[in-house]
Amino acid sequence: HGYVKGPAVERLYRDARFAELAYGTSEMQRAFIARDSLNRYKPA
């Protein structure tokens, strides 16, 4: 399948897939971080 198989590799891949499902795609995460960062420095 083009990837190394082993307990550590399988766990890391499974955890990465779960994180994407739980927290959204990396693009969504970047958008949320950017929005929160900009809002943090917004003038009062």
mmCIF file of the N, C-alpha and C atoms, coordinates in Angstrom:
data_MODEL
# 
_entry.id   MODEL 
# 
loop_
_atom_site.group_PDB 
_atom_site.id 
_atom_site.type_symbol 
_atom_site.label_atom_id 
_atom_site.label_alt_id 
_atom_site.label_comp_id 
_atom_site.label_asym_id 
_atom_site.label_entity_id 
_atom_site.label_seq_id 
_atom_site.pdbx_PDB_ins_code 
_atom_site.Cartn_x 
_atom_site.Cartn_y 
_atom_site.Cartn_z 
_atom_site.occupancy 
_atom_site.B_iso_or_equiv 
_atom_site.pdbx_formal_charge 
_atom_site.auth_seq_id 
_atom_site.auth_comp_id 
_atom_site.auth_asym_id 
_atom_site.auth_atom_id 
_atom_site.pdbx_PDB_model_num 
ATOM 1   N N  . HIS A 1 1  ? 0.812   -1.210 0.000  1.00 0.00 ? 1  HIS A N  1 
ATOM 2   C CA . HIS A 1 1  ? 0.000   0.000  0.000  1.00 0.00 ? 1  HIS A CA 1 
ATOM 3   C C  . HIS A 1 1  ? 0.847   1.263  0.000  1.00 0.00 ? 1  HIS A C  1 
ATOM 4   N N  . GLY A 1 2  ? 2.145   1.143  0.044  1.00 0.00 ? 2  GLY A N  1 
ATOM 5   C CA . GLY A 1 2  ? 2.993   2.325  0.004  1.00 0.00 ? 2  GLY A CA 1 
ATOM 6   C C  . GLY A 1 2  ? 3.288   2.934  1.363  1.00 0.00 ? 2  GLY A C  1 
ATOM 7   N N  . TYR A 1 3  ? 3.025   2.206  2.439  1.00 0.00 ? 3  TYR A N  1 
ATOM 8   C CA . TYR A 1 3  ? 3.352   2.720  3.764  1.00 0.00 ? 3  TYR A CA 1 
ATOM 9   C C  . TYR A 1 3  ? 3.914   1.596  4.620  1.00 0.00 ? 3  TYR A C  1 
ATOM 10  N N  . VAL A 1 4  ? 4.655   1.990  5.646  1.00 0.00 ? 4  VAL A N  1 
ATOM 11  C CA . VAL A 1 4  ? 5.266   1.022  6.543  1.00 0.00 ? 4  VAL A CA 1 
ATOM 12  C C  . VAL A 1 4  ? 4.215   0.549  7.531  1.00 0.00 ? 4  VAL A C  1 
ATOM 13  N N  . LYS A 1 5  ? 4.211   -0.735 7.797  1.00 0.00 ? 5  LYS A N  1 
ATOM 14  C CA . LYS A 1 5  ? 3.237   -1.285 8.728  1.00 0.00 ? 5  LYS A CA 1 
ATOM 15  C C  . LYS A 1 5  ? 3.953   -1.667 10.021 1.00 0.00 ? 5  LYS A C  1 
ATOM 16  N N  . GLY A 1 6  ? 3.392   -1.287 11.113 1.00 0.00 ? 6  GLY A N  1 
ATOM 17  C CA . GLY A 1 6  ? 3.924   -1.611 12.428 1.00 0.00 ? 6  GLY A CA 1 
ATOM 18  C C  . GLY A 1 6  ? 3.072   -0.936 13.469 1.00 0.00 ? 6  GLY A C  1 
ATOM 19  N N  . PRO A 1 7  ? 3.152   -1.380 14.704 1.00 0.00 ? 7  PRO A N  1 
ATOM 20  C CA . PRO A 1 7  ? 2.278   -0.826 15.742 1.00 0.00 ? 7  PRO A CA 1 
ATOM 21  C C  . PRO A 1 7  ? 2.369   0.693  15.879 1.00 0.00 ? 7  PRO A C  1 
ATOM 22  N N  . ALA A 1 8  ? 3.556   1.248  15.910 1.00 0.00 ? 8  ALA A N  1 
ATOM 23  C CA . ALA A 1 8  ? 3.703   2.699  16.096 1.00 0.00 ? 8  ALA A CA 1 
ATOM 24  C C  . ALA A 1 8  ? 3.174   3.458  14.883 1.00 0.00 ? 8  ALA A C  1 
ATOM 25  N N  . VAL A 1 9  ? 3.509   3.006  13.694 1.00 0.00 ? 9  VAL A N  1 
ATOM 26  C CA . VAL A 1 9  ? 3.068   3.679  12.471 1.00 0.00 ? 9  VAL A CA 1 
ATOM 27  C C  . VAL A 1 9  ? 1.551   3.601  12.344 1.00 0.00 ? 9  VAL A C  1 
ATOM 28  N N  . GLU A 1 10 ? 0.989   2.441  12.612 1.00 0.00 ? 10 GLU A N  1 
ATOM 29  C CA . GLU A 1 10 ? -0.465  2.287  12.531 1.00 0.00 ? 10 GLU A CA 1 
ATOM 30  C C  . GLU A 1 10 ? -1.169  3.196  13.529 1.00 0.00 ? 10 GLU A C  1 
ATOM 31  N N  . ARG A 1 11 ? -0.623  3.288  14.750 1.00 0.00 ? 11 ARG A N  1 
ATOM 32  C CA . ARG A 1 11 ? -1.230  4.137  15.777 1.00 0.00 ? 11 ARG A CA 1 
ATOM 33  C C  . ARG A 1 11 ? -1.158  5.599  15.376 1.00 0.00 ? 11 ARG A C  1 
ATOM 34  N N  . LEU A 1 12 ? -0.008  6.032  14.866 1.00 0.00 ? 12 LEU A N  1 
ATOM 35  C CA . LEU A 1 12 ? 0.133   7.429  14.453 1.00 0.00 ? 12 LEU A CA 1 
ATOM 36  C C  . LEU A 1 12 ? -0.830  7.767  13.318 1.00 0.00 ? 12 LEU A C  1 
ATOM 37  N N  . TYR A 1 13 ? -0.950  6.879  12.347 1.00 0.00 ? 13 TYR A N  1 
ATOM 38  C CA . TYR A 1 13 ? -1.870  7.117  11.230 1.00 0.00 ? 13 TYR A CA 1 
ATOM 39  C C  . TYR A 1 13 ? -3.308  7.165  11.724 1.00 0.00 ? 13 TYR A C  1 
ATOM 40  N N  . ARG A 1 14 ? -3.677  6.228  12.579 1.00 0.00 ? 14 ARG A N  1 
ATOM 41  C CA . ARG A 1 14 ? -5.038  6.182  13.121 1.00 0.00 ? 14 ARG A CA 1 
ATOM 42  C C  . ARG A 1 14 ? -5.337  7.440  13.927 1.00 0.00 ? 14 ARG A C  1 
ATOM 43  N N  . ASP A 1 15 ? -4.380  7.875  14.763 1.00 0.00 ? 15 ASP A N  1 
ATOM 44  C CA . ASP A 1 15 ? -4.570  9.088  15.558 1.00 0.00 ? 15 ASP A CA 1 
ATOM 45  C C  . ASP A 1 15 ? -4.695  10.318 14.668 1.00 0.00 ? 15 ASP A C  1 
ATOM 46  N N  . ALA A 1 16 ? -3.905  10.377 13.598 1.00 0.00 ? 16 ALA A N  1 
ATOM 47  C CA . ALA A 1 16 ? -3.970  11.524 12.687 1.00 0.00 ? 16 ALA A CA 1 
ATOM 48  C C  . ALA A 1 16 ? -5.321  11.566 11.988 1.00 0.00 ? 16 ALA A C  1 
ATOM 49  N N  . ARG A 1 17 ? -5.825  10.430 11.569 1.00 0.00 ? 17 ARG A N  1 
ATOM 50  C CA . ARG A 1 17 ? -7.137  10.378 10.914 1.00 0.00 ? 17 ARG A CA 1 
ATOM 51  C C  . ARG A 1 17 ? -8.234  10.780 11.897 1.00 0.00 ? 17 ARG A C  1 
ATOM 52  N N  . PHE A 1 18 ? -8.145  10.315 13.148 1.00 0.00 ? 18 PHE A N  1 
ATOM 53  C CA . PHE A 1 18 ? -9.146  10.678 14.150 1.00 0.00 ? 18 PHE A CA 1 
ATOM 54  C C  . PHE A 1 18 ? -9.117  12.176 14.409 1.00 0.00 ? 18 PHE A C  1 
ATOM 55  N N  . ALA A 1 19 ? -7.924  12.746 14.520 1.00 0.00 ? 19 ALA A N  1 
ATOM 56  C CA . ALA A 1 19 ? -7.807  14.185 14.779 1.00 0.00 ? 19 ALA A CA 1 
ATOM 57  C C  . ALA A 1 19 ? -8.441  14.980 13.644 1.00 0.00 ? 19 ALA A C  1 
ATOM 58  N N  . GLU A 1 20 ? -8.248  14.540 12.412 1.00 0.00 ? 20 GLU A N  1 
ATOM 59  C CA . GLU A 1 20 ? -8.847  15.245 11.278 1.00 0.00 ? 20 GLU A CA 1 
ATOM 60  C C  . GLU A 1 20 ? -10.368 15.185 11.350 1.00 0.00 ? 20 GLU A C  1 
ATOM 61  N N  . LEU A 1 21 ? -10.904 14.047 11.721 1.00 0.00 ? 21 LEU A N  1 
ATOM 62  C CA . LEU A 1 21 ? -12.358 13.917 11.842 1.00 0.00 ? 21 LEU A CA 1 
ATOM 63  C C  . LEU A 1 21 ? -12.886 14.722 13.024 1.00 0.00 ? 21 LEU A C  1 
ATOM 64  N N  . ALA A 1 22 ? -12.165 14.717 14.128 1.00 0.00 ? 22 ALA A N  1 
ATOM 65  C CA . ALA A 1 22 ? -12.630 15.382 15.343 1.00 0.00 ? 22 ALA A CA 1 
ATOM 66  C C  . ALA A 1 22 ? -12.474 16.897 15.272 1.00 0.00 ? 22 ALA A C  1 
ATOM 67  N N  . TYR A 1 23 ? -11.384 17.368 14.671 1.00 0.00 ? 23 TYR A N  1 
ATOM 68  C CA . TYR A 1 23 ? -11.071 18.794 14.706 1.00 0.00 ? 23 TYR A CA 1 
ATOM 69  C C  . TYR A 1 23 ? -11.181 19.471 13.352 1.00 0.00 ? 23 TYR A C  1 
ATOM 70  N N  . GLY A 1 24 ? -11.537 18.757 12.323 1.00 0.00 ? 24 GLY A N  1 
ATOM 71  C CA . GLY A 1 24 ? -11.641 19.338 10.994 1.00 0.00 ? 24 GLY A CA 1 
ATOM 72  C C  . GLY A 1 24 ? -10.333 19.194 10.233 1.00 0.00 ? 24 GLY A C  1 
ATOM 73  N N  . THR A 1 25 ? -10.373 19.564 8.977  1.00 0.00 ? 25 THR A N  1 
ATOM 74  C CA . THR A 1 25 ? -9.183  19.445 8.146  1.00 0.00 ? 25 THR A CA 1 
ATOM 75  C C  . THR A 1 25 ? -8.142  20.471 8.564  1.00 0.00 ? 25 THR A C  1 
ATOM 76  N N  . SER A 1 26 ? -6.928  20.275 8.124  1.00 0.00 ? 26 SER A N  1 
ATOM 77  C CA . SER A 1 26 ? -5.863  21.212 8.473  1.00 0.00 ? 26 SER A CA 1 
ATOM 78  C C  . SER A 1 26 ? -6.153  22.600 7.909  1.00 0.00 ? 26 SER A C  1 
ATOM 79  N N  . GLU A 1 27 ? -6.838  22.675 6.763  1.00 0.00 ? 27 GLU A N  1 
ATOM 80  C CA . GLU A 1 27 ? -7.196  23.978 6.203  1.00 0.00 ? 27 GLU A CA 1 
ATOM 81  C C  . GLU A 1 27 ? -8.187  24.701 7.118  1.00 0.00 ? 27 GLU A C  1 
ATOM 82  N N  . MET A 1 28 ? -9.147  23.949 7.649  1.00 0.00 ? 28 MET A N  1 
ATOM 83  C CA . MET A 1 28 ? -10.108 24.551 8.576  1.00 0.00 ? 28 MET A CA 1 
ATOM 84  C C  . MET A 1 28 ? -9.404  25.012 9.849  1.00 0.00 ? 28 MET A C  1 
ATOM 85  N N  . GLN A 1 29 ? -8.478  24.200 10.351 1.00 0.00 ? 29 GLN A N  1 
ATOM 86  C CA . GLN A 1 29 ? -7.745  24.567 11.561 1.00 0.00 ? 29 GLN A CA 1 
ATOM 87  C C  . GLN A 1 29 ? -6.953  25.848 11.334 1.00 0.00 ? 29 GLN A C  1 
ATOM 88  N N  . ARG A 1 30 ? -6.299  25.961 10.176 1.00 0.00 ? 30 ARG A N  1 
ATOM 89  C CA . ARG A 1 30 ? -5.539  27.184 9.873  1.00 0.00 ? 30 ARG A CA 1 
ATOM 90  C C  . ARG A 1 30 ? -6.463  28.391 9.814  1.00 0.00 ? 30 ARG A C  1 
ATOM 91  N N  . ALA A 1 31 ? -7.641  28.226 9.226  1.00 0.00 ? 31 ALA A N  1 
ATOM 92  C CA . ALA A 1 31 ? -8.592  29.335 9.143  1.00 0.00 ? 31 ALA A CA 1 
ATOM 93  C C  . ALA A 1 31 ? -9.047  29.762 10.536 1.00 0.00 ? 31 ALA A C  1 
ATOM 94  N N  . PHE A 1 32 ? -9.329  28.807 11.412 1.00 0.00 ? 32 PHE A N  1 
ATOM 95  C CA . PHE A 1 32 ? -9.749  29.139 12.775 1.00 0.00 ? 32 PHE A CA 1 
ATOM 96  C C  . PHE A 1 32 ? -8.634  29.851 13.533 1.00 0.00 ? 32 PHE A C  1 
ATOM 97  N N  . ILE A 1 33 ? -7.404  29.360 13.391 1.00 0.00 ? 33 ILE A N  1 
ATOM 98  C CA . ILE A 1 33 ? -6.267  29.978 14.082 1.00 0.00 ? 33 ILE A CA 1 
ATOM 99  C C  . ILE A 1 33 ? -6.062  31.394 13.574 1.00 0.00 ? 33 ILE A C  1 
ATOM 100 N N  . ALA A 1 34 ? -6.141  31.592 12.259 1.00 0.00 ? 34 ALA A N  1 
ATOM 101 C CA . ALA A 1 34 ? -5.966  32.933 11.690 1.00 0.00 ? 34 ALA A CA 1 
ATOM 102 C C  . ALA A 1 34 ? -7.053  33.871 12.189 1.00 0.00 ? 34 ALA A C  1 
ATOM 103 N N  . ARG A 1 35 ? -8.295  33.414 12.168 1.00 0.00 ? 35 ARG A N  1 
ATOM 104 C CA . ARG A 1 35 ? -9.404  34.252 12.635 1.00 0.00 ? 35 ARG A CA 1 
ATOM 105 C C  . ARG A 1 35 ? -9.230  34.622 14.109 1.00 0.00 ? 35 ARG A C  1 
ATOM 106 N N  . ASP A 1 36 ? -8.901  33.653 14.939 1.00 0.00 ? 36 ASP A N  1 
ATOM 107 C CA . ASP A 1 36 ? -8.726  33.923 16.363 1.00 0.00 ? 36 ASP A CA 1 
ATOM 108 C C  . ASP A 1 36 ? -7.548  34.856 16.608 1.00 0.00 ? 36 ASP A C  1 
ATOM 109 N N  . SER A 1 37 ? -6.472  34.690 15.852 1.00 0.00 ? 37 SER A N  1 
ATOM 110 C CA . SER A 1 37 ? -5.304  35.564 16.010 1.00 0.00 ? 37 SER A CA 1 
ATOM 111 C C  . SER A 1 37 ? -5.646  36.997 15.625 1.00 0.00 ? 37 SER A C  1 
ATOM 112 N N  . LEU A 1 38 ? -6.369  37.163 14.520 1.00 0.00 ? 38 LEU A N  1 
ATOM 113 C CA . LEU A 1 38 ? -6.752  38.510 14.097 1.00 0.00 ? 38 LEU A CA 1 
ATOM 114 C C  . LEU A 1 38 ? -7.709  39.151 15.093 1.00 0.00 ? 38 LEU A C  1 
ATOM 115 N N  . ASN A 1 39 ? -8.646  38.379 15.613 1.00 0.00 ? 39 ASN A N  1 
ATOM 116 C CA . ASN A 1 39 ? -9.589  38.916 16.596 1.00 0.00 ? 39 ASN A CA 1 
ATOM 117 C C  . ASN A 1 39 ? -8.896  39.297 17.897 1.00 0.00 ? 39 ASN A C  1 
ATOM 118 N N  . ARG A 1 40 ? -7.849  38.597 18.237 1.00 0.00 ? 40 ARG A N  1 
ATOM 119 C CA . ARG A 1 40 ? -7.124  38.877 19.475 1.00 0.00 ? 40 ARG A CA 1 
ATOM 120 C C  . ARG A 1 40 ? -6.467  40.259 19.421 1.00 0.00 ? 40 ARG A C  1 
ATOM 121 N N  . TYR A 1 41 ? -6.019  40.675 18.243 1.00 0.00 ? 41 TYR A N  1 
ATOM 122 C CA . TYR A 1 41 ? -5.304  41.946 18.103 1.00 0.00 ? 41 TYR A CA 1 
ATOM 123 C C  . TYR A 1 41 ? -6.171  43.041 17.504 1.00 0.00 ? 41 TYR A C  1 
ATOM 124 N N  . LYS A 1 42 ? -7.475  42.840 17.502 1.00 0.00 ? 42 LYS A N  1 
ATOM 125 C CA . LYS A 1 42 ? -8.402  43.826 16.968 1.00 0.00 ? 42 LYS A CA 1 
ATOM 126 C C  . LYS A 1 42 ? -8.454  45.024 17.927 1.00 0.00 ? 42 LYS A C  1 
ATOM 127 N N  . PRO A 1 43 ? -8.385  46.264 17.400 1.00 0.00 ? 43 PRO A N  1 
ATOM 128 C CA . PRO A 1 43 ? -8.469  47.436 18.281 1.00 0.00 ? 43 PRO A CA 1 
ATOM 129 C C  . PRO A 1 43 ? -9.815  47.472 19.002 1.00 0.00 ? 43 PRO A C  1 
ATOM 130 N N  . ALA A 1 44 ? -9.780  47.955 20.222 1.00 0.00 ? 44 ALA A N  1 
ATOM 131 C CA . ALA A 1 44 ? -11.006 47.995 21.044 1.00 0.00 ? 44 ALA A CA 1 
ATOM 132 C C  . ALA A 1 44 ? -11.938 49.103 20.632 1.00 0.00 ? 44 ALA A C  1 
# 
